[in-house]
Amino acid sequence: MLDSYQLQLFLAVVEMGSYTAAARRLHLTQPAVSRQIRQLQQQLGVRLFRRVGRNMRPTHAGERLVETARLILALSQRAEEEMAGLRGEVMGVLRIGGSGTIAWQVLAQLLPAFRSEYPGVGFQLIPCPVVDVEGLLREGQLDMLISELDVVGRQLRSDLLLHMEALLAVPRDEHWGRRKRVPLGKLIDLDLILPAQRTAVRHFLEEKLANKEVFLPSSLRTMEVQDVAAAVPLVAAGLGVALLPHPLLRANSPEVHALILWPGFSWPMYFVHRANPRGRAEEVFGQFVREHGPELLEPIFGPKSS
């Protein structure tokens, strides 16, 4: 009989691309993951992975196992949730993707109150900066997402959680010290520190600026980071300037100076989820976010509408 724990490790390696990355995500050691995968392969009598450069890719047999493994784990979780429901409890594990630091700050405000009410629900918080997440939600690799993008899909819904003011983070030096605002059109003349290409935050910024007829310079004039929070120490070191939401700047105010953009624009965060929840835990968390999100987020991020 297949072991659900081994199947979870197998899928983690498939999704992360290596034993090391899967171990890090699951807070295990790399040898522990390798040992479990080896035992699974011995039980099934087939190789599940092949090495491609530094990455592990599923073999044909591994690819065939992926969907079956996801189905087995989904049915196992559903059975646990249904039995918990008969006891009047809500149980399950929700996989929530986040586009970066702001997403984790949002969840940090939401989860304590939710977990106090539903202690049987666990969470896997998964960095997911990419733009194309519809497939991840459809296939069950994610249950929901906190992101700057208003994701549109036939079976998806996006709820606006909050609006934040976008500001320009600049070094605390004589050149910038006396300024309070900067014209948006001047961005193209500055050394920008931007989110990496093909991330949700980069896509959001490019779309927002293009609507105001401001187009970002070529990569030769920019420095890129995977998470916008990583731009703060780079700005403080005088390596450039960065577009950031105001809560992130407020938290790092001693290190950098914040300038108002003119004309300004807002930095939204959305709660993206399936239109039809696949379990009771997913359903109650969605209801909780919609009902209590504004009151929990406003003290830190300000009112929902700018």
C-alpha positions as CSV (number, residue, x, y, z in Angstrom):
1,M,0.0,0.0,0.0
2,L,1.3,3.5,-0.9
3,D,2.4,5.6,2.0
4,S,0.8,9.1,2.0
5,Y,3.9,10.6,3.6
6,Q,6.1,9.3,0.8
7,L,3.7,10.6,-1.7
8,Q,3.9,14.1,-0.1
9,L,7.6,14.0,-0.4
10,F,7.5,12.8,-3.9
11,L,5.2,15.7,-5.0
12,A,7.4,18.2,-3.1
13,V,10.5,17.0,-5.2
14,V,8.4,17.3,-8.4
15,E,7.3,20.8,-7.6
16,M,10.6,22.1,-6.2
17,G,12.9,20.4,-8.7
18,S,15.4,18.9,-6.2
19,Y,15.7,16.9,-3.0
20,T,17.4,19.8,-1.3
21,A,14.7,22.3,-2.2
22,A,12.0,19.9,-1.2
23,A,13.7,19.2,2.1
24,R,14.0,22.9,2.8
25,R,10.3,23.4,2.1
26,L,9.3,20.6,4.4
27,H,11.8,21.4,7.1
28,L,13.6,18.0,6.7
29,T,17.1,17.0,5.9
30,Q,18.1,16.1,2.3
31,P,19.1,12.5,3.2
32,A,15.7,11.9,4.8
33,V,13.9,12.9,1.6
34,S,16.3,10.9,-0.5
35,R,15.8,7.8,1.7
36,Q,12.0,8.0,1.5
37,I,12.0,8.5,-2.3
38,R,14.4,5.5,-2.6
39,Q,12.0,3.3,-0.6
40,L,9.0,4.5,-2.7
41,Q,10.9,3.6,-5.9
42,Q,11.8,0.1,-4.5
43,Q,8.2,-0.5,-3.6
44,L,6.9,0.5,-7.0
45,G,9.8,-1.1,-8.9
46,V,10.5,1.9,-11.1
47,R,12.7,5.0,-11.2
48,L,10.7,8.1,-10.5
49,F,13.3,10.8,-11.2
50,R,16.2,11.5,-13.5
51,R,18.9,14.1,-13.1
52,V,18.9,17.0,-15.5
53,G,21.8,19.2,-14.7
54,R,21.3,20.2,-11.0
55,N,17.6,19.4,-11.1
56,M,15.6,16.3,-10.6
57,R,12.9,15.7,-13.2
58,P,10.2,13.0,-13.1
59,T,10.7,10.0,-15.4
60,H,7.7,8.8,-17.5
61,A,6.7,6.6,-14.6
62,G,7.1,9.6,-12.2
63,E,4.9,11.8,-14.5
64,R,2.2,9.1,-14.4
65,L,2.4,9.0,-10.6
66,V,2.0,12.7,-10.1
67,E,-1.8,12.9,-10.8
68,T,-2.5,9.7,-8.9
69,A,-0.5,10.9,-5.9
70,R,-2.4,14.2,-5.8
71,L,-5.7,12.4,-6.1
72,I,-4.8,10.0,-3.2
73,L,-3.7,12.8,-1.0
74,A,-6.8,14.9,-1.8
75,L,-9.1,12.0,-1.1
76,S,-7.3,11.3,2.2
77,Q,-7.6,14.9,3.3
78,R,-11.3,15.0,2.2
79,A,-12.0,11.8,4.3
80,E,-10.3,13.5,7.4
81,E,-12.3,16.7,6.8
82,E,-15.6,14.8,6.4
83,M,-15.0,12.8,9.6
84,A,-14.1,15.9,11.4
85,G,-17.3,17.5,10.1
86,L,-19.3,14.7,11.7
87,R,-17.6,15.6,15.0
88,G,-18.5,19.3,14.5
89,E,-14.9,20.2,13.8
90,V,-13.1,21.8,10.8
91,M,-9.8,20.1,9.8
92,G,-7.5,20.3,6.8
93,V,-4.3,21.8,5.5
94,L,-4.5,24.8,3.2
95,R,-1.7,25.6,0.8
96,I,-1.5,29.4,0.5
97,G,0.8,31.0,-2.1
98,G,2.2,34.5,-1.5
99,S,3.8,36.9,-4.0
100,G,6.3,38.3,-1.5
101,T,6.9,40.0,1.9
102,I,3.6,42.0,1.8
103,A,1.6,38.8,1.3
104,W,3.2,37.3,4.4
105,Q,2.5,40.4,6.3
106,V,-1.2,40.2,5.3
107,L,-1.3,36.6,6.4
108,A,0.4,37.4,9.7
109,Q,-2.6,39.7,10.5
110,L,-5.2,37.1,9.4
111,L,-4.0,33.8,10.7
112,P,-3.8,34.3,14.5
113,A,-7.5,35.1,14.8
114,F,-8.5,32.4,12.3
115,R,-6.4,29.7,14.1
116,S,-7.9,30.6,17.5
117,E,-11.3,29.8,16.0
118,Y,-10.3,26.8,13.9
119,P,-7.3,25.2,15.5
120,G,-7.7,22.0,13.4
121,V,-6.7,23.8,10.2
122,G,-3.0,23.8,9.3
123,F,-1.2,25.9,6.7
124,Q,1.6,25.5,4.2
125,L,2.8,29.0,3.1
126,I,4.4,28.7,-0.3
127,P,6.4,31.5,-2.0
128,C,4.7,31.9,-5.4
129,P,5.9,35.1,-7.1
130,V,5.0,33.9,-10.6
131,V,2.3,35.5,-12.8
132,D,0.6,32.3,-14.1
133,V,-1.0,30.7,-11.0
134,E,-4.3,29.5,-12.5
135,G,-2.9,26.1,-13.2
136,L,-1.5,25.8,-9.7
137,L,-4.9,26.5,-8.2
138,R,-6.7,24.2,-10.7
139,E,-4.4,21.3,-10.1
140,G,-4.5,21.7,-6.3
141,Q,-0.8,22.7,-5.8
142,L,-2.3,25.8,-4.2
143,D,-5.6,26.4,-2.6
144,M,-5.4,30.2,-2.6
145,L,-3.1,33.1,-3.2
146,I,-2.3,36.5,-1.8
147,S,-1.0,38.7,-4.7
148,E,-0.8,42.1,-6.3
149,L,-2.6,40.7,-9.4
150,D,-6.3,40.5,-9.9
151,V,-6.2,37.0,-11.3
152,V,-8.9,36.2,-13.8
153,G,-10.1,32.7,-14.5
154,R,-13.2,30.8,-15.3
155,Q,-13.2,29.0,-11.9
156,L,-11.4,31.6,-9.9
157,R,-12.4,34.6,-7.8
158,S,-10.3,37.6,-6.7
159,D,-11.3,39.6,-3.6
160,L,-9.6,43.0,-3.1
161,L,-8.1,43.0,0.4
162,L,-6.5,46.4,0.6
163,H,-5.0,49.4,-1.2
164,M,-1.6,50.9,-0.2
165,E,0.1,54.0,-1.4
166,A,3.0,53.4,-3.7
167,L,6.1,55.5,-2.8
168,L,9.6,55.9,-4.1
169,A,12.3,54.7,-1.7
170,V,15.5,56.7,-2.0
171,P,18.8,56.9,0.0
172,R,19.1,59.2,3.0
173,D,21.7,61.5,1.5
174,E,22.0,65.2,0.5
175,H,20.8,64.6,-3.0
176,W,17.5,63.3,-1.9
177,G,17.1,64.7,1.6
178,R,15.2,67.9,0.8
179,R,12.9,66.4,-1.8
180,K,9.3,65.4,-0.9
181,R,8.0,64.2,-4.2
182,V,9.1,63.1,-7.7
183,P,7.3,63.2,-11.0
184,L,6.4,59.7,-12.2
185,G,7.9,60.4,-15.6
186,K,11.4,60.9,-14.0
187,L,11.6,57.2,-13.1
188,I,13.1,56.4,-16.5
189,D,16.1,58.6,-15.7
190,L,16.8,56.8,-12.4
191,D,18.8,53.7,-11.4
192,L,15.8,51.5,-10.5
193,I,15.8,48.4,-8.3
194,L,12.9,46.4,-9.6
195,P,11.2,43.1,-8.9
196,A,12.5,40.3,-11.1
197,Q,11.0,39.7,-14.5
198,R,8.0,37.4,-14.7
199,T,6.9,38.0,-11.1
200,A,3.5,39.2,-10.1
201,V,4.9,42.4,-8.6
202,R,6.9,43.2,-11.7
203,H,3.9,42.6,-13.9
204,F,1.7,44.8,-11.7
205,L,4.2,47.7,-11.8
206,E,4.7,47.5,-15.5
207,E,1.0,47.5,-16.2
208,K,0.3,50.3,-13.7
209,L,3.1,52.5,-15.1
210,A,2.2,51.8,-18.7
211,N,-1.4,53.0,-18.1
212,K,0.3,56.3,-17.1
213,E,2.5,56.2,-20.2
214,V,5.6,55.5,-18.2
215,F,7.7,52.6,-19.5
216,L,10.5,51.1,-17.5
217,P,14.1,51.3,-18.8
218,S,16.0,48.3,-20.2
219,S,17.7,45.8,-17.8
220,L,21.0,47.6,-18.3
221,R,19.7,50.5,-16.2
222,T,18.1,48.4,-13.5
223,M,18.9,45.9,-10.7
224,E,16.4,43.1,-10.0
225,V,15.4,41.4,-6.8
226,Q,13.1,38.4,-6.2
227,D,11.2,40.1,-3.3
228,V,10.6,43.9,-3.1
229,A,11.7,43.9,0.6
230,A,15.2,43.0,-0.6
231,A,15.4,46.4,-2.3
232,V,15.4,48.3,1.0
233,P,19.1,47.6,2.0
234,L,20.2,48.1,-1.6
235,V,18.5,51.5,-1.6
236,A,20.1,52.3,1.8
237,A,23.5,51.5,0.3
238,G,23.0,54.0,-2.4
239,L,22.7,51.5,-5.2
240,G,19.5,52.9,-6.6
241,V,15.8,53.7,-5.9
242,A,12.8,51.4,-5.6
243,L,9.0,51.5,-5.9
244,L,7.6,50.1,-2.7
245,P,4.2,50.1,-0.8
246,H,4.0,52.4,2.2
247,P,3.8,49.8,5.0
248,L,7.2,48.4,3.8
249,L,8.7,51.8,3.9
250,R,7.2,52.7,7.2
251,A,8.8,49.6,8.8
252,N,12.2,50.5,7.4
253,S,11.9,54.3,7.8
254,P,15.3,54.8,9.5
255,E,17.2,53.2,6.6
256,V,15.6,55.0,3.6
257,H,13.7,58.2,2.7
258,A,10.3,58.0,1.1
259,L,9.1,60.3,-1.7
260,I,5.6,60.8,-2.9
261,L,5.0,60.0,-6.6
262,W,3.2,62.4,-8.7
263,P,0.8,61.4,-10.1
264,G,0.5,58.7,-7.5
265,F,-1.0,55.2,-7.8
266,S,-2.2,52.6,-5.3
267,W,-0.6,49.2,-4.6
268,P,-3.4,46.6,-4.2
269,M,-3.4,43.1,-2.7
270,Y,-5.9,40.4,-3.7
271,F,-7.1,37.2,-2.2
272,V,-7.4,34.8,-5.1
273,H,-9.3,31.5,-4.6
274,R,-11.4,28.9,-6.3
275,A,-15.0,29.8,-6.9
276,N,-16.0,26.4,-5.6
277,P,-14.0,25.4,-2.5
278,R,-12.9,21.8,-2.5
279,G,-13.2,21.3,1.3
280,R,-14.7,22.7,4.4
281,A,-11.4,24.2,5.6
282,E,-11.0,26.1,2.3
283,E,-14.6,27.3,2.5
284,V,-14.4,28.6,6.1
285,F,-11.1,30.4,5.6
286,G,-12.5,32.2,2.5
287,Q,-15.5,33.3,4.5
288,F,-13.3,34.4,7.4
289,V,-11.1,36.6,5.1
290,R,-14.1,38.2,3.4
291,E,-15.9,38.9,6.7
292,H,-13.0,39.9,9.0
293,G,-10.1,40.8,6.6
294,P,-10.9,44.6,6.5
295,E,-11.0,45.0,10.3
296,L,-7.8,42.9,10.9
297,L,-5.8,44.6,8.1
298,E,-6.8,48.2,8.5
299,P,-4.7,48.9,11.6
300,I,-1.5,47.9,9.8
301,F,-2.2,48.7,6.1
302,G,-4.9,51.5,6.3
303,P,-8.4,51.4,4.9
304,K,-9.3,49.1,2.0
305,S,-10.0,51.9,-0.4
306,S,-7.5,54.7,-1.2
